[in-house]
Amino acid sequence: MKTAFVTGASGFIGRHLVATLERTGWRVAVPRRRSDAGEGPDLGPFPWTAARIRAALSEVAPDVVFHLAGLMRASSAAELFQVNTVLAAQLLDAVARQKRAPKVVLAGSAAEYGRVSREAVPVNEAHPCRPITDYAVSKHSQTLLGLARSTSGQPVLIARIWNPVGAGMPGHLALPNFAAQIVTLPPEGGVLRVGDLDVARDFIDVWELARLLVRLAENPDACDVVNLCSGRAYVLRELVESLARRSGRSVKLVQDPSRIRVGEPPILYGDTSRLESFGLRPVPPDFDAILPRLLSVAAHQP
């Protein structure tokens, strides 16, 4: 039985990854922040140190480390770098000191690419990264650390994750945010304030993402950077209109200038060729199943 050490296991992707690992026969170790928080190695309160991570890894002796812990939003760039970059550096240092170095899977982000021209779509892993937000810069810094360690012989894979969707996704993201707005409208309907909906983006079901992460971890040849995406573009307006229809409410979409992101490309999706070179063909998201679940979750939020 293989053993996985998973940071960020309580997050949106982490919960689905842990469930997938357990379902496919892995033993899963989830580090704790408190000594009374159940099983798993005790890392203590954050920020974790390389020494604590090293001790936890020695206790577990994992075959693979899935590093999903991170922040999408923070009060400062320094906080983003502390969590998204410095923590990854400490983990990579700790892994390098193990008697048997496990494979490390780092959770990257498609935001690392920055603004991409229409001619470069679908975007492959060789496309230059020019991140334009503090979050994206912090994630790309993590990627550079991982690639440097990979070059020196440490087994590291950067999973460049596109837009995962599914029940339980963070509420500040577009689809759950729209679902939450829609379910609060009166039965006769009302106005939904939106940004630019005439854009198309690459979405991947979070369960499919978890499956691909596990399969890549199991493949000894999988290394470097790999896009984890569906390889398809879905028009946001069509998804929002489908949410509205499924809610049974009459919804009027009104563009709010404050929600417009300047310089957003009209279409952006990833190239899955490298993923497919490892024998993995991503299954497209089933929005007929996902959208009703988003509405149901939103309706039961306190």
HELIX and SHEET records of a PDB file:
HELIX    1   1 PHE A   12  ARG A   23  1                                  12    
HELIX    2   2 ALA A   50  VAL A   60  1                                  11    
HELIX    3   3 ALA A   77  PHE A   81  1                                   5    
HELIX    4   4 GLN A   82  VAL A   86  3                                   5    
HELIX    5   5 LEU A   87  ALA A   96  1                                  10    
HELIX    6   6 ALA A  110  TYR A  113  5                                   4    
HELIX    7   7 ARG A  118  ALA A  120  5                                   3    
HELIX    8   8 ASP A  134  THR A  151  1                                  18    
HELIX    9   9 ALA A  174  VAL A  183  1                                  10    
HELIX   10  10 VAL A  206  GLU A  218  1                                  13    
HELIX   11  11 LEU A  236  SER A  247  1                                  12    
HELIX   12  12 PRO A  257  ARG A  259  5                                   3    
HELIX   13  13 SER A  273  SER A  277  1                                   5    
HELIX   14  14 PHE A  287  ALA A  299  1                                  13    
SHEET    1   A 6 ARG A  27  ALA A  29  0                                        
SHEET    2   A 6 THR A   3  THR A   7  1                                        
SHEET    3   A 6 VAL A  64  HIS A  67  1                                        
SHEET    4   A 6 LYS A 103  SER A 109  1                                        
SHEET    5   A 6 VAL A 156  ILE A 161  1                                        
SHEET    6   A 6 ASP A 224  LEU A 228  1                                        
SHEET    1   B 2 ASN A 163  VAL A 165  0                                        
SHEET    2   B 2 PHE A 203  ASP A 205  1                                        
SHEET    1   C 2 GLY A 190  VAL A 194  0                                        
SHEET    2   C 2 VAL A 251  GLN A 255  1                                        
SHEET    1   D 3 TYR A 234  VAL A 235  0                                        
SHEET    2   D 3 ALA A 200  ARG A 201 -1                                        
SHEET    3   D 3 ILE A 267  LEU A 268  1                                        
END                                                                             
